[in-house]
Amino acid sequence: MWRSLILVLIVEAFFCTAEMDAKVGRSYTDAITFDLTKVPFSRFGSYMAFSHVVDGSMGDGFYLRSVHRGVTPEVLRLDLVRDGKAVTFRATASPTVLRLEADDGIVEICISEPYLLRLRGRGIGLRLSKPPDAAGFAFRRDKTHWEFNSAQQDIRFMLTSLRGSLEVKHEWNGTFARTMVAEFLPTYGSRDFQAAIEEFRSGWHERPYSDSFDDVVNGVKREYQEWLDTMPAVPEEFQASADLAAYVDWSAIVMPEGNLRRPAMLMSKNWMNAVWSWDHCFNAMALVSSDPKLAWDQYMLMIDKQNSDGALPDILTDRQITWAYTKPPVHGWALAWLMQHSDSIDTERLGQVYVPLADWTNWYFRFRDDDRDGLPQYDHGNDSGWDNSTVFRLGPAIETPDLAAELVLQMQALATIAQRLGHDRESAEWKTRADELLHKLLTSYWHEGHFVALRSGDHAVIESDSLLLYIPIILGKQLPESVLSKLIADLKKSGEFLTANGLASERLGSPYYEEDGYWRGPIWASSTFMIVDGLESSGQTEFARELKLRYCRMAAKNGLTENYNAVSGLGLRDGAYTWSASVFLIFAHDLLR
């Protein structure tokens, strides 16, 4: 017995030491760089981002972009200039500094505060050009200040020369500036310039900019190091990618503004620069151990904007709310996961979420059950989050087993919350409703050894090879053994859904499978995470671990993209997607343990 106890203590000590060692080595370094064609340069809180845009509004080049409004136009093009002419340069970025380097000159840019850029140039000047078709204009405030009004984006920028000179030329067309070019230049006899660019909405408040460029860079480094210090430990194999994932998540957060009542992690600061009403749940999961308050902010973002009917919006930005679609009710499943993994979801927070989550659940039965059969429907593929899944190829409206499974878990979560809040009668009612829906799910959707989708109304079976039909595995051992074992057996068959990289979103042999078919083939972080969670709930820990390993190796090799080619593993679409980064961090940490 003593030998067994000593062995257990040694094993526990080994894993604790490994976890501590992995965390100790995570100090900030400028050696952490990234490809600006895929990963934008930004920072926590900022709506400004810099990217290399191949097909930009002024051609292939580097641009300052704005992520307000959920669109991504280029605000200003960046060029290095000498003697009035643009020169070639190369761009590199670390989490704190963007460097534009020519043969004998360099410009460095730091987003020192969410709304402030600090710039330093040596041996060369920086030109900022407004895209010709973008509404905007510039005018001189005084000798060292020019204001640029980016009317297209409803934002303004104050351009301030701190050392050197600021020259601005603009061609007025009677309403706006047809062209606007601002240049920060070293003064005659000097080789350097320093400048500031501050974003504001209405009135600009003058400030001294007394800290040196090196001081503000070091300040951002300290901020970023504080973020890194909270990140989960991961195996050495995945450390470099975990560092990138940490940056992707950190830099994708914007300040509370407009519709966003809390700091919000956008899905990306490329072009998916908004919050969708299920993506935010996965980001909350990744943060709950490192920053419980920020995690709760992410979870509550959409609930803050719930309408009087109980619906959650589809898309949310600081200046836009979209109601044309919904997204799946994963919020109860996610909340149960958060409660399991953190003590921070206390009675106060459960009190905040109970009524909104109940209203969101009831909304499906009031407004998305046209045939009144007790099985809610999706009116469109976008409502499911699996936009173009083959489940929806014949049109609306479709009743699907994933929706029923998510609502079962949501009602079970409500039963748990009601009990913790002392609402015993309501708790029993939620449990009864969950049991009834689970029974309907199994009797209506399980057809000849697999789950199917049904057309609302006549209940015609929709033939589909979508992985969406396997999402009910999130119910785990609540499913009958015969159902559960069949789902697991199907998922384990290599060459069906399973590839060397994980689970394809459409069966490989399907006539509708496409390598870059969005939800008709590629691997996604969200579907992988949900199925892995279901496998673990079913006792399939080894298979779940294998899927985590395949996902992490694929992402480590091909980047933290929106989705992945299921066979080759190549990253697809948006090159810096936060739920991909968040799921990577969760999986990689689990693999360490």
N, C-alpha and C positions, 0 to 999 in steps of 0.2 A: 504493500500500500504506500509506504513512504517513498519507494522508488518512483511510483506513479505520480505522487504528489510533486516530487522534485522535478520530474520530467515536465509536468504541466507548468510549474513555475518558470523553468528554463525557457520553454516555448513562449510563454507570455512575455517574459523579459526580452527575448529575442525580437518579437514583433513590436513591442513598445520602443526598444532601442532603434529598430529599423525605421519606425515612424518618426521618431525624434530626429534621427540623422537626416532623413529626407527633408525635414522641415528646416533644420539648422542651415542647410546649404542654399536656401532660397533667398539670397540677398540680391538687391537690384544691381544690374550691370548694363552698361551701354552696349554690351555684346548681344543683347536681345534685340534683334532686328526683324523686320518683316517686309514682305513684298507689297508695295503701295498700290499695285494694280488690283490686289485682292483684299488687303487689310488697310483701312483708312487710318490716318494719324489723327487722334483726337485725345480727349481726356474725360475723366469723371465730371459730369455736370454740364459739359459744353454742348452747344448746338452747332459748333463749328467743326469741320473735318476737312482734312487735306487728302487728296487722292490723285493718283496717276490715272487719268481717264483717256483711254485709247480713242474713243469716238466722241470726244468732248465737243461742246458748242463752238470752240475755236480750234478744233483739231486735236491731235494727240498731244497731251501735255499735262502739267500739274495744275490743279485747281484748288482754290478755297471753295468749299461747298457749305450749304446750310441745310440742316436737317429739320427745320421747322416745317410744319404743315404736312409732313408725310410724303413730300416729294424731294427730289435731290438735284435741283439745278446747280450749275456752276455759277458762283457769285463773281469770282475773279480768277483770271488765269495768271500764273506765276512764271516769269522768265528772268534769268540773270542777264544783265546788260553791262557792256563796256563800250565807251565812246558812242553811245546811242544805238548800239546794235546788240541784238540778242546773241548769246553764246551758248554752246552746248554745255550741258551739265548732267551730273548724275545725282540721284536723290536716295538718301538712306534715312531710316527712321528708327528710333528707339522709343520706348514708352514716354519719354519726356522731351525729346528734341528731334525736330525734322531738319536735316542737313541737305542743302543744295550746293554741290561742289563743282566748280569749274576748274580748269587747269591751274590757275593761279589766284583763285578767289573762292570764298565760301560765304553763304548766308545761312544762319541758324534761326530757327523759329521754335519758340516754346509757348504753349498755351498755359500761361502762368496762373490764370484764374479761369473759371468757366466762360467768362465773357471777354477775356483779355488775351491778346497775343503780344508777346515781346519778341523783337527781332534784332539781330546783330549781323552786320556784314563786314567782311574784310577783303579789300582788294577788288571789289566788284559791287555793282548796284542791283537792286531788285525792282522789277517792273510788274505792276498789277494792272490788268486790262479787263474792263467790263465786256462781256459778250455783247456783240452789236444788237442782237434782238431782245436783250433784257431791258425792261423798263428801269430807269434809274438816272441819277444825275449827281454831280459833285459841285461843291462851292467852297471857297476859302473862308475859314472862320477868323484866322489871324495869321501871323507870319509862320507859325509852326504847325497849324492845324487846318486840315481839310476834312469836310464832312462828305461822306459818300452815302447817298440815300438809295438803297437797293429796294425800290418801290415794288418790284416783282415779288420780293419776299417779305415786304412790310417790316423791314429792319434797316437800321442805320449803322454806319461804322464811322468812328472818329479816327482819322489817320493823323498820327502825331510824330513829328521829327524830334528826336531827343539828341541826336548828334548827326552832323552831316546836313544834307538838304532834302527837301521834299518838293518835287516838281510835278504838277498836274496839268494835263492838257485834255480838253473835252470839246467835242463838236456838238453844238446845240441845234436841235431840229425844231425848236419852237415849243416843245413840250417836255422832252427828255434829251439826255445826251445820247446822240447816235453812237459816239465812241467816248470812252473815258480811259485815260492812261495815267497812272500815278507811278512815280519813280522815286524810291529812296536811294540816295547816292552819297558816296563819300564827297566831302568838300575838297576844293582844289588844295593840293599839298598834303592831304590826309588819305589814309587808306581804309578808313572804316566809317560805318554809320551805325546808329542805333535808332530804333523806332518802336512805336506801340500802335496797335490797332484794337479798338474797343468796340464791341457790339452793344447797341442800346436801342430802345424802342421810341422814346419821346424826347426826354431831356438828358443831355450829357453833363455829367458832373466832373468838373476839372479836378485833376489829381496830380501829384508830383512825380510819380514813377521813380521814387528815390532808391529803390533796391536795384542793385546791379543785375545784369543779365545772368551772371553766374549764380547770384543769390537766388533768383527766382527759379532757375533750373534745379538748384539743390533743394528748394522748397517743394517742388513737384516730386522730386525723387523721394523725399521723406514721405509725402502723401502716398505715393505708389508703394513704397516699402511697407507702410502700415497695412495696405491692402494685401500685399504678398504675404505678410506675416500671418494673415488669417486663412490663407488658402490651404486646402487639405493636402496632406502628404501623399505622394504617389511613388510608384516604383521608378527606379532610375531610368528604365527604358522609355518612360513617358514624361520625364521631367521637362524636356525642352518644349514639348507640346502643351504641357500643363502651364508653363510660363506664358505661352502664347494665348492659351484659353483664359488665363487670369487677366491678361491685357485686353482681350476681346470683350470680356464681360465688363471690366472696369471702364474702358473707354466708351462703351455703348450707353452709359447712363447719362441722362440729362436732368437738369434741375426742374423742380416743380414750376410749372408755368401754364397758364390757360386751363385747359381741360385736365391737365396732369396735376393732381393735388399732392403728389408725392414724388420723390426721386424715382425716375422710371428707366428701366433697362430696355432700350429699344431692341428690336430683333437684329438690327444692324445699323451702322452708319454709312453703309453703301447705298442701296436703293430700297431695302426693306426697313426703312427707318420709321417704324411705328410699333405699336403693341397690338398684337392680336389676342383674342379672348380664349386662348388656351396655351399659347407659347409662354405667357407670363408665369404660368403655374410651374413649368419646368425650371425656369430661372429662380423662382422662389425656393424650389427644392434644393438647388445647388448652393444657395446662400444661407439656408437655415442654420447650419452648424457654425458658419464663420461670422455671420452678421444677422442675427435673428430679426432685428428691427427692419433692416433693409429687405430681408426676405418677406416679412409681413407686408411691407409697402408694395412689393411686387405682386403678392397674392391679391391685395385689396384694390389694385389699380382699376380694374373693370367694375368691381362691385361699387366703387365710388360713383360711377356713372349709370348705375342700374335705373331703368325707367319705371314708371308707375305700374306697368303691367308685370314687371318682374324680369324682363329680358335684359341681358347684358349686351353691350354693343359689340360689333364685329371687330372694328378697328378704332384705335384711339391714338391721337397725337395731341400736342399742345393746342392745336388750332383746328382739329378735325375730329368728328365722331361719325362713324359709318354704321348705319342700321340695316343696310340692304340684305345682309346675311347675319347669321349667328356663328357660333363655334360650339363644338361638343361640350356637354356638361361634365368635364373632367374635374371640376372644382371640388366635388365631394371626395373623389378618389385621391386627389392631390392633398386635400386637407387632412385626410386620414393618414397619409404618408408623412406629412409634416408633423402631425401629433405623435406618430410613432418614433420619429427621429429627433425630436426636440422637446424639451420641457417648456419652451418659450410660448407655446400655444396655450396660454392660461385661460382661466374663466373669463377674464375681462375681454380677451380677444374672441373667445367663443361667443360671448354675448354680442359682440359687434357683428359677427358673421351669421348668426343663426337665422334671423328673419330674412336677410337677403338671400341666403342659400335656400331657404324654404320657398321663397317667392320664385326663385330661378327654377327650382324643381317643378313647382306647380304650373309655371308658365308653359312647360312642355305639354302637360295634360289639358290645359285650357285652350292653347292656341296651335298646337302641333299634333293633334289627333283628330283629323277631319272625319274619319269613319267611326270614331268613338268606340274603338275596340280595345282601348287601354294600352295600345302600343304606339307611342309617339313616333313621328316621322321626321325625316329631313326633307325640306322643300327643295333643296338644291345641294349639289356636292360640296359647294363652299361652306354650307352649314356644318358639314361633318369634319371640316379641316382637311379632308382627303379630296380636294377640289374636283379633280377629273378622274377619280377612281372609276373603274368599270362597273361598279355597283350602280352608278348613276348615268350610264351611257345611253339609256333609253328615255331619260327625262324624269321630271318630278311626278309625284312625291313618293319617296321610298321609305319604308319601315325597315330598320336594320338592327341586327342583334347587338352591335357595339353600343348603340344609343341606349338600348334597354339595359345592357350590363352596366353602363356608366350611371344610369339613373338608379339602378338597384344599389350600387355602392354609395351613391349620393344620399339616398334615403336611409341607408344604414348609418352613414356618418351623422345625419341629422338625428337619428335615434340616439346615438352616443352623446351628441352635444346636448340634446334635450335632457337626457338623464343627468349629465354633469351640471346642468343649470337648474335641476330640480323640477323639470317639467315631465313628470313620470307618465302622465296620461298621453301627452304628445309623443313621448318616446315610444310607447307601445303602439301608437297609431302608425308612426313611421316604420316600425319594424313589420307590422302587418302588411302595409303597402309594399314594402320591399319584398316580402315573401310572395305576395300575389304576383308582382311583376316578374320575379324570378321564375315562377311557375309558368307564366305566359311566355316568357322568353324560350323556355325549353320545349313547350308544347307547340309553339308557333314557328320557331325558326330552325329547330333541329330537324333536318330532312335527309333521310337516306345516308346517314353517317357523316353529315357536315352541316354547318350553319349556312343559311341562305338569307337573302334579302327579299322583301316582298313589296309589290306595288301597293300603295295605300288604296283601299277601297275593295278591289276584287282579289287582292292577295295573290296575284300571279307571281310565280317564282322568277326572280331575276338571276339568270346564270352569270356567274362572275368568278374569276380566279384572283380576287383581290385579298390581300392580307388583312384588310379591314374586317373580314368575316371571322378572323381569328382573335380579334381584340377581346371577345368575351372570356378569354383565358385569364383576364384580370380578376375574375371571380374566384380563381383558384379552386380550392377543395369544396367550395359551395356547389360546383358542378358535379353531376353524377360521375362516378369513376369511369363508366364506359365513354362518356362524352369527353372527359378530360384526357383520358389515355389516347383517344383518337386524335384530338387536337395536337397533343405532344408528338405522337408518332408522325403526323403530317409535317410538323415543323422540323423534325429531325431528319427528314429525307433530303439528302444532298441532291441538288439539281432541280428541286421543286421550288420552294421559297429559299432554302438555305444555300448560301454560297460561301466561298472562303472569307467573305467580308461581313456576312451576317444575313439578315432576312430581307429579301426583295419585297417591294410593296405590291408586286403582281407576280404570279407564278411564272417562272422562266419559260415554260412551254405554252403560255397563253398566246393566242393570236394577237392580243392587244399589248403584249409586252414591248416596251421601248427602253433603250438604254438611258435616254434622257427624256423620259416620258412623265416627269413630275411624279404623280402618284400611280403611274402605270409601270413601275419597274424599280426606280432608285430606292436606295436604303435611306431611311430617315431616323434621326435621333429620337423623335417622339414615339413612333411606333415600336422601335427597338426597346426603348425604356419601358413602355407599358407591357409589352410581352415578357420582357425579362422579369418585371415585377410580378406578373402572373405566374411565371414559371417558379419563381422563388416561393410564392404563396402555395404552389402545388407540390413543393418538396423537390423540385427539379433544380437543385442548386448547382450541380456540375454543368448542366447544359446552359443554365443562366450565366454561369461564370465564363463559359466558352464564348457565348455571344458577346459578353462585355469585352473579352480579350480581342475578339475579331474586330469589334467596333473601334476599340482604342488603337489597335495597330493600323487600321485603315485610316483613321483620322490623323494619327501621328505621321503617316506617310503622305497624305494628300490634303491636309489642311482642315480647318474647321468650317466647312462649307454648308450651305443650306441642305443639300442632300448629296448622294454619292451613286456613281455607276455601280450597280449591284455586283457585276462580274469583275470589272477591272479595279474597282475601288476609287477611281478618279473623282475628285470633287466637282460638283456641279452647281451652277447658279451663283447665288451670293457667296462671296469668298470669306465672309467673317460673320457667321450667324451665331447668335448667342445661345440658342437652345442646344446647338451642336456643341458649343464650348462647355455649357453647363453640364450636359449629360456626360461629356468626356471626363470632366472633373469628378463627377460622382462615381462613374465606372472605374476610373483609374485608382481612385482612393479605395474603392471596394476590393480591387485586385491586390492592393498592398496588404490588405488584411487577410 
